[in-house]
Amino acid sequence: MIRTDVIIIGGGATGCGIARDLALRGVHHYLVEKGDFASGATGACHGLLHSGGRYVVTDPEAAKECITENSILRKIAQKCVETTGGLFVRLPGDSKRFRDSFLTRCEEVGIGTEVLSPSKALDLVPGLNPTLEEAIQVPDCSIDPFRLCMLNAYTSRRRGGGILIHHEVKEIIVEKGRCVGIKARERLTAQVKEIRAPIIINAAGAWGDRIARMSGSQVPMTLSKGSLVISNHRLTNMVINRLRPPSDGDIIVPNEAVCLAGTTSVPVEDPDVLDVDASEMDIITSQAGQLIPSFGSTRLIRAYTGVRPLLEATCKDGRSISRGFRIIDHENGMFSILGGKLTTYRLMAEKMVDVIMGQLGLNVPCKTASLPLEGQEELSGYPLSKRLKGIDDIVCECELVSRRDVEHAINSLGIQYVGDIQHRTRLGMGPCQGGFCTYRALGIMQELGRVSTEESLEILKLFLQRRFKGIKPALWGDQLREEQLIESIYLGILNMESKA
Ligand SMILES: Cc1cc2nc3c(=O)[nH]c(=O)nc-3n(C[C@H](O)[C@H](O)[C@H](O)COP(=O)(O)OP(=O)(O)OC[C@H]3O[C@@H](n4cnc5c(N)ncnc54)[C@H](O)[C@@H]3O)c2cc1C
């Protein structure tokens, strides 16, 4: 049995941010995550470090939090944030009254804006719809949620925190009406670990109500699914938003070599049963095509979906729910933190840890807003071409990941699954979606003695199934042709057909 002061359930941005904050305030803790880091909404998000513009008219409080955190993260997380800038684009027919409110509210909230003529906007982003009426420039950025989680967890680990990934919390131990610990099952071995602590933080996002119910409590939330589509090219160097009230398919975010377009908002009951519907693909591609016309003819390489853990219990339209966050004291030793945004994860963690410090009778101030994330020195940062420096043996051509990067991830980070390498190095996240590099990475894992032949075949099978789920909604044209080539490599040459 393990003893600690605080258990955090969930290794998304919120959980990892809490772990870093606790570590910097000297509180011992364990973080328990059922998958890899960022395997919930954090890894399925748009990767937009909001300026707050998106919410400024409908939810100014959330917008204010966003702009404050945006400027903090640009300083402390430089290697996770690409300072692309963003444009809110007004197309013919879009409300001028909304545009006026947008500018007024941005000023009130403190979001810097510059109104650009169509020609100035087209100079910045040549692929924009040339019929645009105007664009408003804001400090939106692109952010890498995987790196962000890893770096937050790195500080925790470095300062003695316990981090258990691929461990699913199956039970909350309740004694005399109080939560005193958890039982978590390791994915690979099915071994159950018991961890005891006087305080448990439920940062399980869309799974938060399930966790709360294990202790006899509940958390009021509405689950809203959002889907995203990845294009084969980086069609814009700036974040592009539609200047209108938040709705489907109105944001395109550049992310390394590709672009992410989305999203949708569909109420769901179960965060584990998710698919991208064909209708969502149609909406996203047609709406993105209105902003950047070449989106309609560009190859799409993948679609995915994530679930927003929003605050209210009953609501038909997820978009009208505040993006603010809430901390719930269940008064039994468990605290739940829900709602919010990736952009505001640090603030959420700060507020949560302030409450915990009060519970523990400690008075150590938060330092996360001023200290840069540790471990960034090892990362190349933006742009992608920086990785070309000194690169020798490339394993992933799309994202320029070298054998050295893969070996480093395997050796020093305790990797068990090929997906974990992807999250840490971006291997397989580019146009071929791992088709040409995953078997190479698995080969390296095997050479280094991390997996046996049988295990590597099993891992490859799981990878192929997960990969196919992601690319299936985008299978037409050139993407379908490339998929047939990849299928022949895996099923024909590597004989995976008999294994699948
Ligand atoms: C489609 C979409 C697009 C978005 N785009 C943006 C954006 O561009 N910018 C932005 O700022 N925000 C965005 N958001 C919101 C943002 O992603 C979330 O608010 C944020 O990532 C939530 O982080 P979290 O850590 O609270 O939850 P999650 O990331 O969901 O983390 C919860 C974790 O708990 C784990 N867990 C669950 N049950 C258990 C268990 N029993 N045992 C152990 N672990 C468990 C899960 O595996 C998961 O990793 C988007 C959300 C969606 C869905």
The ligand as a Gaussian input file, in Angstrom:
#p B3LYP/6-31G(d) Opt

LIG

0 1
 C      -13.501000      18.969000     -29.226000
 C      -12.914000      19.848000     -28.170000
 C      -12.142000      20.928000     -28.533000
 C      -11.602000      21.749000     -27.537000
 N      -10.775000      22.749000     -27.926000
 C      -10.181000      23.513000     -26.984000
 C       -9.227000      24.486000     -27.363000
 O       -8.887000      24.619000     -28.532000
 N       -8.700000      25.260000     -26.401000
 C       -9.028000      25.122000     -25.087000
 O       -8.522000      25.902000     -24.273000
 N       -9.900000      24.166000     -24.680000
 C      -10.466000      23.348000     -25.601000
 N      -11.326000      22.357000     -25.230000
 C      -11.603000      22.160000     -23.805000
 C      -10.457000      21.405000     -23.157000
 O      -10.009000      20.353000     -23.980000
 C      -10.867000      20.822000     -21.812000
 O      -11.534000      21.795000     -21.050000
 C       -9.661000      20.346000     -21.023000
 O       -8.759000      19.646000     -21.836000
 C      -10.130000      19.470000     -19.890000
 O       -8.998000      18.916000     -19.267000
 P       -9.187000      17.952000     -18.040000
 O       -7.846000      17.568000     -17.580000
 O      -10.085000      18.628000     -17.039000
 O      -10.022000      16.724000     -18.615000
 P       -9.476000      15.500000     -19.520000
 O       -8.425000      15.943000     -20.444000
 O      -10.663000      14.839000     -20.096000
 O       -8.769000      14.581000     -18.461000
 C       -9.478000      13.684000     -17.623000
 C       -8.625000      12.445000     -17.498000
 O       -9.175000      11.591000     -16.509000
 C       -8.866000      10.271000     -16.898000
 N       -9.734000       9.324000     -16.181000
 C      -11.069000       9.170000     -16.333000
 N      -11.511000       8.178000     -15.550000
 C      -10.441000       7.694000     -14.880000
 C      -10.261000       6.642000     -13.944000
 N      -11.271000       5.884000     -13.528000
 N       -9.006000       6.401000     -13.480000
 C       -7.958000       7.157000     -13.889000
 N       -8.077000       8.149000     -14.789000
 C       -9.308000       8.424000     -15.279000
 C       -9.114000      10.276000     -18.394000
 O       -8.453000       9.206000     -19.051000
 C       -8.571000      11.643000     -18.794000
 O       -7.239000      11.593000     -19.262000
 C      -11.871000      21.504000     -26.174000
 C      -12.640000      20.403000     -25.819000
 C      -13.142000      19.573000     -26.805000
 C      -13.920000      18.363000     -26.402000

